[in-house]
Amino acid sequence: MSATDRLAQLEAIRTQISQITVSDLSLRVPVPPGDDEITRLATTTNQTLSQLDGAVEQLRQFASTTSHELRTPIAGLRTQLEEALLYPDDVDARQTLQTALTTADRLEAIVNDLLLLARLRAADPRPPEKIDLGELVTAEVSAQSTSVPMNVHAPAGVEIRGFRMQLIRVLGNLLANAQRHAESSVEVTVEPADDGVAVAVTDDGPGIPPAHRERVFERFVRLDDGRRRDPGGSGLGLAISRDIAHAHHGTLTVEDSPRGARFVLELPLISGHPTTPAKRTARA
């Protein structure tokens, strides 16, 4: 192929790229035949455009969903306050203020979780620290304030690298979720997994139907039972927890359990495997 033909191919790619905008990422550059540098450049460019198109579409959907989730409580709050002003003799002012405060708490929870999601998308400038996962799990269980007994099997010496406050957020979400749905107890274990270590939090409540085990990790998705037990939640806790797991090169899933829901957080170990100490029971 002559130099003129190669320049013509590059010009065709440049011309197409110049027409691509953020509002329309559907265009793709022409891919010349063959397997030379220009062909590989065009192929890589189209792959990158496809990834950007998908990311932008996810952001649009997220913005739409977030707007809806914020608009609903704001509209309710406005209605309550307008009624209090229009009908002061018929409306209990104290009750209106209490309801408004509850709505404000929910809005604050949503905004705080949205900010945390945004931070998780950005690179953390701090290096990850060495963390004894068994000790961290035991400490978080002990710090819980609940009447539900929690049986803990968390050996010390299970070391990972990560960000302590983020992992505390995951454990807090999983433990709070288990406590809300448990009927009599919660089981928390730390044990070896295929390529690392698994933290399993299992309750003895109604469980999660298999069809909904992925949906619960979607932003703002709350099953009926969850809404009934925690009407003030943001609907972002499990989505944030999974994002944190992925940021630590791990996973967060719902596994089969004879009874109740079983959430499993898997993380890579620094090295070695934990020993097996006696089980201990902690009542938070």
N, C-alpha and C positions, 0 to 999 in steps of 0.2 A: 504494500500500500504506500502511495506517495505521501510526501509531507503535506501536500495540499489537501489530500483526502483526510488525513488525520486532523489537520487544522479545522476542516469543515465539520468533522464529527464533534470536536471540542466546542466549536461555535454553536452547533445545534444544542448541545447540552447546556451551554451558558445561557442561550436564549430562553430555553424552557425554564431554567432555574429562576431567571429574572421575572418570570410571570407568576411564580408561586408566592402566595401571601399566607399570613397566619389564618386569615378567614377562609382560605381555600387551599388545603394541602393535598388535594386529590390528584393534582397533576404529577406526572412522572416524566423523567428524562428519557430520550431515546437510547436504546442499548444497541450498539453496533454488533454485528456478527463477529465471531471469533473469541479469543481468550487473551487479548493483549491488555496493556495497562488501561487503555481508554474504556474497554469493555468492562473491566473490573471496577473502574471508577464509576461508571454509570450504574452498574449493578449495586454497588455499595451505596451510592447516592439514593437510589430508589428504596433500598432497605431502610435507610435512615429516615427518608420521608414517610415511609409507612409507619415507623415507630413514632415519629412526631405526630402524625395524623391521629394515631390511636391515643397518644398521651393528651393531645388537645381535646379530643372527643370526651375522654374521661373527665377532664377538667370542666368541660361544659356541663356534663351530666351532674358532676358533683356540685357545681355552682347552682344549678337548677334545683337539685334536691335540697341543698342547704338553704336556699331562699325560701323554699316551701316550709321546711322545718322551723325556720325563724319567723316566717310570716304568720303561722297559725297561732302561736302563743302571743305574739304582738297584737294581732287582731282581737284575741280574747281579752287581753289586758286593756286595750283601748275601749272595748265595749263596756267592761266593768266600770272603768273610770267615768265614761260618758254617762252611764246610768246613775252613778253616784252624784254627778253634777246636775243632771236633769231632774232627778227625783230624790232630792235629799231627805224628804220625809218618809219615803218608802224603802230606802236602802240603808242597811246596817253599815255605817261607815267603817267600824272596826273590822267587820268581816270582809269588807271590800279591800281594805288595806292589807289584811292578812293574806287574802287570795292573790292580790297584786304582788306581795312580797314572795310568795311561793312561785309565781310565774317568773319573777325577776331572777330567782335562784335557778330555775330551769334554763333561762336564757344565758345566765352567767356560766352554767355548766357546759352548755353547748359551745359558747364562744371560747372558753378555756380549752376544751378538747379540740376545737378547730385549730387553735394556735399550736397546740402540741402536735397535731398532725402535720402542720406546716413545718415545724421545727424538725420533725423526723425525716422530712424530705430533703432537708439541707444537711450537708456534711458537718459532723460534729468536730470542732477543731481540737478537742481534747483526745488524747490517746486512751484506748480502753484500759481498764485496770484489771488486775488479777482478783477474782472473787471466789470465795469458798461458797459454792451454791448451797450445800447442805446447811451451813451456818446461816446463810441469808434466809432460806426458807423457814428454818426453825424460828429465827428472830421475828419474821413477819407474821407467822402463825401466832406466836406469843403476844404480839402487839395488837391482835384483833380484839375488838370488844363485842362479844356475842355470847349468847347462852347455848349455842350449838356446840357440842363437843367435837374436837378435831383430833383425829388420831394421826400422828406424824411419824414417818419413817424416813429420816433425812440424815444420812451419814455425813460426817465431816470429812474434809480432804478431797471433795469433788470440786476441782478447780476449773474455772472457765475465764475467758476474758470478755469484758463487757462494760456497760455503764450502769452503775449500781442503782441510781434513781429510776432509770427506765425499767430495769428488771423489777424493782420494788413496785412500780406502777402495774406491771403485768400481774405479779403475784397478788397485789391488792385487788385488782379487778377479778381475778379467778376466785379468790377466797370469798370476796363479797358476793359474787354470783352464786357460789356454792351454798353459802349461808342462807341466801334468800330462798333457795329452792329446796334445801334439805328438810327432811321430816324429822330426823333424829340425830344424824351425825355426818361428818365430812372426813374423808380419808385423803391424806396428802403424803405422797411418796416421792423420793428421789432415788433413781436406780439407773443402771447402765442401759443404754439404747444401742442400736446397731452401730452408729458412728459417733456416739457421744454419750450424753446423759439426758434422761427424761424426767420432768417434773409432772406428776399426774395429780390432778385435783378432782376427786370423785364425791358426789353427793348421793343421797338416797331418796331424792325427790322423784318427780314424774318423768324426768329425762327429756331428751330432745329427739323428735322423730327423725329418722335418717334423711328424709327429704329436706329437712331444714338445717342440717348440720353445717352446711356451707353458708347458708343465708344469714346465720347469726353473726357472721364476721363482716357482713356488708354494712356500710355506713348507714346509720339511722334505722336499721331493721331491728324491730323488737317484736318478738312473738307475743301472743295474747297473754300467756301466763306471766311473761316478764313485765308487761305493761301493768298487769294487775298487782304484782308484788312490788314494783318500783315505778310508780307513775311519774316520778320526777327525774328519772334518768335521762341522759343525753342521747342514748342509742349509739354511742361511739366507743364505748369502753372496749369491746371485743375487737373492733376494727383497729383501734390503737394498739391493743395487745399483739395482734398479728403483725402489724407493721414493725413493732419493736422486735418481735421474734425474727422477722426477716432481716432487720438491720443487724442482728447478731448472728446472721448466717444460720438461723434455725427455723423451726416450724411451730405452728400452733394449730392443733386439730381437735376434733371431737371424735372419740373412739367408742367402740361398742362397750357396753357395760351391762352386767346382769340386772342392775337397777340404777336409776338415776342417770345423771350426765357425768361424763368423764372427759375432762379437758386435759390434753397432753402437750406440754411445752418441751420441745427437743432442742438441745443446744450442743455445739461441739465442745469437747473437753480439751484442756491444754495437753494433758497426757494422763495415761493410767486409768484405772477404774476404781470406784469406791469400794470400801469394805462393807460388810453387812453387819451392823450393830443390832442390838436388841431394839424392838419397837417401843416407842414411848408415847404417852398420851398427854396432850396439852389441852387445857380448857382456857380459851381466850376470854 
